Amino acid sequence: MSRRDRSIMDFLPYIGIGLIVLIIAGGILWSCANPQSRARNWGGDLEIVLEPGEKFEEATWKDDDLWYMTRPMTEGEEPETHIFRVSTVFGVFEGTVTFVEQPYKSSDSQ
């Protein structure tokens, strides 16, 4: 082997380690881009503020997307806050999803 070949071979482990670090860092940054994905996969807190006059009914996950069902608030109903907590076996990926209802804003109250 020539001296040049030996020096390239010496750097191959560092190149491999660098690629692994880049892949891991890219995955972490990508998962942090979507708050719903981050809350579902890594834990943390997510707050969904509903439109004024919407009443929360139900929520579910489909892959990394959070789907939730609402209905119009009826007369006499007060806004509420609904908190869903996730707790894993070892407590590593704990988090909450909070749905905040807002009162219906009528145009004659201004």
URSUL-V371057 format. One record per run of one state. SS is the DSSP state (helix for helix, strand for strand, loop for the rest). FROM is the first residue (numbers start at 1). TO is the last residue. Records with the same first field share a line. If there is no record, write none. Layout:
BEGIN
SS->FROM-TO ; FROM-TO
END
This chain:
BEGIN
loop->1-2 ; 34-34 ; 43-43 ; 53-53 ; 63-64 ; 73-80 ; 87-94 ; 103-106 ; 110-110
helix->3-33 ; 35-42 ; 107-109
strand->44-52 ; 54-62 ; 65-72 ; 81-86 ; 95-102
END
